[in-house]
């Protein structure tokens, strides 16, 4: 038997090991991507929830302000309706009789 025939199985095994190593490295990269994806999803969810809570707070503040203004306007309208309208004073108009 010559040397090439003896080394052939070893070379095949070496190639197989190399491909497995590449696949293992690929597997590690995929796991890292999945971990990073989960981390980013958590960050995005947290940011979205924070923005939603800010928006809700803003809307509640605006609603309170509108209610306050509405009450003031209603109070002014009631006050205006209760106050009697000033009547214009009627002056007696007398006609001067001409003495001719």
Backbone bond lengths (Angstrom), bond angles and torsions (degrees), N, CA, C in turn:
res aa  C-N    CA-C-N  psi(-1)  N-CA   C-N-CA  omega(-1)  CA-C   N-CA-C  phi
1 X - - - 1.441 - - 1.521 109.15 -
2 X 1.282 110.79 139.42 1.449 113.94 179.91 1.537 111.13 -91.60
3 X 1.300 114.18 172.82 1.461 121.82 -172.76 1.527 112.02 -67.88
4 X 1.328 117.49 -37.57 1.465 121.30 -178.94 1.519 111.44 -63.92
5 X 1.290 116.83 -41.70 1.461 120.17 179.81 1.522 111.08 -66.05
6 X 1.291 117.68 -35.14 1.464 119.99 178.18 1.540 111.84 -71.78
7 X 1.302 116.48 -36.81 1.467 120.44 -177.45 1.536 112.96 -80.85
8 X 1.295 118.31 -17.58 1.470 122.63 -177.69 1.526 112.27 -55.32
9 X 1.334 121.04 -50.44 1.473 119.69 179.39 1.533 112.60 -62.09
10 X 1.324 115.61 -36.30 1.469 118.98 178.85 1.537 111.06 -66.73
11 X 1.289 115.76 -39.17 1.461 119.47 178.44 1.535 110.71 -67.09
12 X 1.311 116.61 -39.33 1.462 120.25 177.25 1.532 110.77 -62.67
13 X 1.325 115.51 -43.44 1.464 120.16 178.51 1.526 110.12 -63.72
14 X 1.311 116.37 -40.74 1.467 120.84 179.11 1.532 110.21 -62.41
15 X 1.314 118.23 -43.33 1.462 121.96 177.86 1.537 110.81 -62.54
16 X 1.303 115.41 -42.21 1.473 119.91 179.46 1.527 110.83 -63.25
17 X 1.313 116.02 -42.11 1.473 120.52 177.98 1.530 110.34 -62.32
18 X 1.306 117.32 -41.66 1.473 121.44 179.17 1.532 110.82 -62.51
19 X 1.334 116.66 -44.11 1.469 119.25 179.04 1.530 110.67 -64.95
20 X 1.322 116.88 -37.59 1.465 119.86 177.11 1.528 111.18 -65.14
21 X 1.328 115.70 -39.80 1.466 119.52 177.02 1.527 110.64 -61.47
22 X 1.333 115.62 -43.09 1.468 119.49 179.03 1.521 109.96 -62.71
23 X 1.321 116.58 -43.31 1.460 120.24 178.27 1.521 111.14 -63.69
24 X 1.317 117.01 -38.42 1.465 121.53 178.38 1.520 109.48 -64.68
25 X 1.332 116.35 -43.42 1.464 119.54 178.11 1.521 109.88 -62.96
26 X 1.294 116.69 -39.92 1.457 121.26 177.25 1.523 110.47 -62.99
27 X 1.319 115.74 -40.77 1.467 121.04 178.10 1.526 111.02 -61.24
28 X 1.317 116.72 -41.81 1.467 121.53 178.86 1.522 110.12 -64.54
29 X 1.313 116.49 -42.11 1.467 120.74 178.91 1.531 110.28 -62.87
30 X 1.317 116.37 -42.98 1.467 120.46 179.07 1.527 110.13 -62.31
31 X 1.320 117.07 -42.21 1.466 120.54 178.29 1.531 110.96 -62.28
32 X 1.323 116.37 -40.60 1.469 120.09 178.10 1.528 110.43 -63.11
33 X 1.330 115.94 -42.41 1.465 119.19 178.56 1.525 111.23 -61.94
34 X 1.322 116.21 -41.37 1.468 119.78 179.13 1.529 110.82 -64.83
35 X 1.308 116.45 -42.19 1.467 120.30 178.64 1.531 110.20 -63.74
36 X 1.317 116.94 -43.29 1.470 121.41 178.68 1.526 110.55 -64.95
37 X 1.322 116.17 -38.77 1.464 121.25 178.30 1.529 110.41 -61.47
38 X 1.324 116.64 -45.71 1.470 120.61 178.84 1.520 110.74 -62.97
39 X 1.317 116.65 -41.39 1.466 121.07 179.17 1.527 110.90 -62.69
40 X 1.317 116.20 -44.96 1.463 120.44 178.88 1.527 111.44 -65.00
41 X 1.327 116.77 -40.00 1.465 119.71 177.90 1.521 111.01 -61.29
42 X 1.336 116.74 -41.41 1.469 120.12 178.00 1.520 111.21 -63.72
43 X 1.337 116.33 -43.47 1.470 120.31 179.33 1.523 110.83 -63.38
44 X 1.320 116.20 -43.52 1.463 120.11 179.84 1.526 110.28 -63.38
45 X 1.318 116.74 -45.05 1.470 120.70 179.57 1.523 110.73 -60.86
46 X 1.320 116.30 -42.63 1.463 120.72 179.35 1.530 110.51 -63.33
47 X 1.324 116.57 -43.80 1.465 121.20 179.32 1.521 110.93 -64.24
48 X 1.313 116.68 -43.64 1.464 120.98 179.54 1.528 110.35 -62.22
49 X 1.324 116.78 -44.79 1.466 119.98 179.10 1.528 111.01 -63.10
50 X 1.327 117.59 -39.23 1.464 121.11 178.28 1.526 110.32 -63.38
51 X 1.322 116.83 -43.55 1.467 120.51 179.52 1.524 111.17 -66.58
52 X 1.319 116.78 -38.10 1.466 120.41 177.84 1.522 109.97 -63.94
53 X 1.323 117.12 -42.72 1.466 119.53 -179.98 1.529 110.86 -66.32
54 X 1.344 117.52 -37.33 1.466 120.50 176.00 1.531 110.53 -62.70
55 X 1.327 115.70 -43.36 1.470 120.12 -179.56 1.522 110.78 -64.48
56 X 1.337 117.15 -41.21 1.462 120.67 178.27 1.520 110.84 -63.14
57 X 1.319 116.69 -42.68 1.461 120.80 179.03 1.528 109.93 -62.18
58 X 1.331 116.53 -44.70 1.463 121.06 179.04 1.528 110.49 -60.06
59 X 1.340 116.43 -45.78 1.462 120.16 179.76 1.525 111.66 -63.24
60 X 1.329 117.20 -40.43 1.465 120.14 178.37 1.522 110.83 -63.83
61 X 1.335 117.18 -41.34 1.466 120.55 177.57 1.525 110.66 -62.64
62 X 1.319 116.51 -43.15 1.466 119.87 179.51 1.526 111.16 -65.42
63 X 1.325 116.28 -38.31 1.460 120.66 179.03 1.528 110.20 -64.32
64 X 1.336 116.85 -42.57 1.460 120.81 177.89 1.524 110.68 -61.33
65 X 1.321 115.88 -43.82 1.459 120.39 -179.93 1.529 110.58 -63.62
66 X 1.323 117.10 -43.27 1.463 120.40 178.44 1.528 111.20 -63.02
67 X 1.331 116.76 -41.50 1.460 120.15 178.07 1.523 110.64 -62.53
68 X 1.305 116.58 -41.62 1.457 121.50 178.96 1.529 110.46 -62.15
69 X 1.319 116.28 -47.87 1.465 120.41 178.68 1.524 111.55 -63.07
70 X 1.320 115.98 -39.55 1.461 120.67 179.23 1.527 110.58 -61.98
71 X 1.314 117.28 -43.26 1.470 121.15 178.92 1.519 110.68 -63.46
72 X 1.330 116.66 -40.89 1.461 120.07 178.95 1.528 110.95 -63.22
73 X 1.334 115.79 -43.48 1.463 119.90 -179.95 1.521 110.24 -64.34
74 X 1.346 116.74 -43.80 1.464 119.96 179.14 1.523 111.06 -62.02
75 X 1.321 116.83 -40.94 1.461 120.53 178.84 1.526 110.43 -63.57
76 X 1.317 116.58 -41.25 1.464 120.02 179.01 1.531 110.91 -65.83
77 X 1.325 116.64 -38.91 1.470 120.33 179.46 1.524 110.58 -65.88
78 X 1.329 117.12 -42.72 1.468 120.61 178.58 1.516 110.05 -64.13
79 X 1.315 116.40 -41.77 1.459 121.39 -179.99 1.526 110.21 -63.10
80 X 1.304 115.85 -40.15 1.454 120.58 -179.54 1.527 110.79 -67.87
81 X 1.323 117.09 -38.54 1.464 120.98 179.63 1.523 110.93 -69.77
82 X 1.328 117.57 -37.14 1.460 121.30 -178.45 1.520 111.67 -70.13
83 X 1.286 118.10 -37.15 1.469 121.18 -178.99 1.521 108.53 -68.90
84 X 1.345 116.34 125.49 1.471 118.04 -179.40 1.519 110.24 -69.08
85 X 1.280 113.59 146.04 1.452 118.92 179.90 1.521 107.98 -72.72
86 X 1.289 116.16 139.07 1.461 119.82 179.15 1.519 108.31 -70.56
87 X 1.324 112.98 131.31 1.454 117.39 178.61 1.516 108.67 -88.73
88 X 1.265 113.86 141.58 1.461 117.87 177.49 1.525 107.40 -73.92
89 X 1.284 115.97 131.76 1.468 118.64 -178.87 1.517 108.90 -73.42
90 X 1.295 112.38 135.42 1.458 117.55 -179.70 1.520 107.95 -92.23
91 X 1.243 114.68 124.48 1.462 119.35 176.62 1.524 107.90 -91.92
92 X 1.254 111.86 138.82 1.463 115.52 177.01 1.510 108.11 -75.71
93 X 1.230 112.18 124.57 1.452 117.87 178.92 1.528 106.84 -100.15
94 X 1.259 113.39 117.68 1.467 117.44 177.59 1.508 108.23 -109.85
95 X 1.235 111.47 137.12 1.447 116.16 178.82 1.511 107.73 -88.06
96 X 1.240 113.64 134.18 1.449 117.75 176.00 1.525 107.47 -81.84
97 X 1.263 110.04 128.93 1.447 113.86 176.64 1.489 109.07 -85.85
98 X 1.225 113.35 131.83 1.449 115.13 178.96 1.514 109.10 -82.26
99 X 1.257 113.55 133.42 1.449 117.94 -179.58 1.519 108.80 -97.04
100 X 1.145 115.20 97.01 1.453 121.35 177.32 1.438 110.28 -117.94
